């Protein structure tokens, strides 16, 4: 049996040509174009994500000076806060400073004794027992100066007694506990903060 396209009428030849072309287009589309379109869509999504990252990076780069300024400000704040809550204890420094505040207030420090420390989650409480002599008014000045001191010092357990022998600037003896706080390096992830003065 001899089949030839030339033996078909002209509309049969055109129909056969259309069927062959449609089959070729269908095969090309299914086996090549769909895969390429999927790959192209994936690359387009990836490109969109990369452009978003680039735009975010450009926006961040534009704000770099602002961030550097914020870092500098935060470093200055941290330094000032370290004065309020230092990372190490210095008994001699505390004694010298409290002695200076007592002298400015016309008080005489008779005793300055470290007491047992108490560990808290973020900080260490370092209490000192203080005995001072002076007048009630001068003791009030001392407490006022301690409250304005840049480092946190809590005064508690105050006991005031009249001196048996009264003198013009020495009418009372005061016993109290002055507590300072030291920031602990290893405890920064815990909870808690030193109490307010």
C-alpha positions, 0 to 999 in steps of 0.5 A: 500500500502506497500512501503519499500526501500528493495523492490526497486532495489539497484540503487533505494535504493542508489538514495533514500539515496542520495535524503534524504541525499541531503535534509538533507544537504540542510536543515542543510545548510539553517537553521543552517550553513548560520546563523552561517556564518553570525554571524561568519562574523560579529564577524570577522569584529568586531575582525578586528576593535578591532585589529585595535584599539589595534594596534592604542593604542599600537602605541600611547602608544609607542609615549607616551614619545614623547607626554609627551615631546610635552606637556611639551614644549607646557606648557613652550611656554604657560608660555612664551606667558603669559608673552607677553600677560598676563591674568590679568592687573596690572597697578602698574607693567606696570608703574614700568616697563615703569618707569624703561625703561624711567630711563634707557633711561635718560627720566623723566616720568611726567605723566602716566594716564590710558585711556579708555579700549577697549574690543576686541574678544580675548583680552582687550586693556589697553592704558595709556597716557604718558608724558615724558621729555628728549632729542630726542635721549633718546626718541628713546632709550626708544622706542627701549627698549619698542620694545624689552620688552617681553610683548607687548606694542604698542606706538602710538599717538606720539606728540613731542614738543620742551621745551621752556627752553632747557637744555642739557638732556631735550630738548623735551616733548613727549606725547604718548599712550602706549597700553598693552593687556590682554588675556580674559578668556571668549573670547578665542573662538572668532577671532582676535589677538593683533596687532604687535608692 
